[in-house]
Amino acid sequence: MSGTASGSGKTTVTLGLMAAFKQRGLRVQPYKCGPDFIDPGLHELVTGVKSRNLDLWMTGEEHTRKCFHTNLINADLGIIEGVMGMFDGGISSSGELSKRLAITNILVLDVRSMADSAAAIVKGFETYSEGADIKGVILNNIASERHLQLVTDAIQANCKAEILGFLPRNLDFSIPSRHLGLLTGDEAPISAEKIALLAETIAAHIDLDRLLELCSTFSADKHDTPPTPKTTAPCRIAVARDRAFCFYYEDNFDILRDRGAELVFFSPLNDKKLPENIHGIYLGGGYPELYAKQLSTNTEMLHAIRSWIENDRAVYAECGGFMYLTQGIVDHDSQQHQLVGAFPVVAAMQTKRASLGYREVTTNARSCFGPAKTVLRGHEFHYSNIAEMDSSIPRIYQVNNGTLEGYNYRRVLGGYLHLHFGYSPEVATAFINYCRE
């Protein structure tokens, strides 16, 4: 499901299609093109199935193909939500992904305040890049029968793509948002009633049977199958997962498990102690700033993690997880909340975005991810900043934007980057071995 731009209605249409096909009894495997964490959570809310990120730059083409085909094996239908406009993002764009994987493209077009010009847009997208085949168009924000007829006539007269249906302008559906984007699936921002109403609207206005006919087809026996489970004694890794720490790439969990890790989930918000018999800790990103007061008052967990760190045990923390390990978070109301205190800085929230973009890092020393010169890829997106880290804290990452990051304290590695292990899966083995040391 590609769009002409951000805000064209991709997420609404994608969620509606997932819900409508699920109502038909089909098992839908959701995917998200690009590095986003929030849309996959909404996909899971609607389908009940873990959504997967497909990102040719961040994970490489080999892993992207494997992720797509492996997760499609037990599904009846796969639906990929695109990113931004169809051709935005270079190698990570929806258009490039559809070409590399030979996937049918359906274009979502917002036709508010236009009629015949809609055909010019569709024609441009059809001819812009050879191989990015647009089979159908779904029109968003149709105001009336007359509006629908004008747009339909223009597209049918000038374009190859079929019009599969539309969403009316008066559709009462929205997803609440905040500074990092839409609310997460864990927060259940869309009620079951709203999802059901959206599915009914989609089924009433979009030709679902024709859409299925236009889909690309794949045979499971021609592609990678899930790896054989490890039989060696597992390495138990405690993973922080609750409303404050909810940004993880599901593939990272699979890669760790495939290499011998047993993941044990816990809540820094609610639990009073770490899971028993663990070898390491993985603190992912999320919204610790929204729950800073509750995190700060859970002193038992703060002390447990600080004790773990001071006893030279392994921890990897990224973005929100890294913020949790600082001296504290200064929230949007300028209130400071004391946290673990392993890193001698405070994470202060800003009204403006602090950083956004893909990152490639090369390690300049041995770390939990292996020897020096290990290359990893990921993404950075945050609204907080820290002051200059004390010079006594080593920087492990040489980042491709010219900065040094990846802060090392004892056996802790922390920083703002969200890493995806798909590009360098050997780092998961290195992390497991590091935890076992």
Secondary structure, DSSP 8 states (H G I E B T S, - for coil): -EESSTTSSHHHHHHHHHHHHHHTT--EEEEEESS-SHHHHHHHHHHSS--EEE-HHHHHHHHHHHHHHHHHTT-SEEEEE--SSTTTTGGGSHHHHHHHHT--EEEEEE-TT-STHHHHHHHHHHHHSTT--EEEEEEEEE--HHHHHHHHHHHHHH-SSEEEEEEETT------EETTEE--GGG--S-HHHHHHHHHHHHHHB-HHHHHHHS----GGGS--------S--EEEEEE-SSSS-B--HHHHHHHHHTTEEEEEE-TTT-SS--TT-SEEEE-BS-TTTTHHHHHH-HHHHHHHHHHHHTT-EEEEETHHHHHTEEEEE-TTS-EEE---SEEEEEEE-SS--EEEEEEEEESS-BTTBSTT-EEEEEEEESEEE----TTS-EEEEETTS-EEEEEETTEEEES-EEETTS-THHHHHHHHHHH-
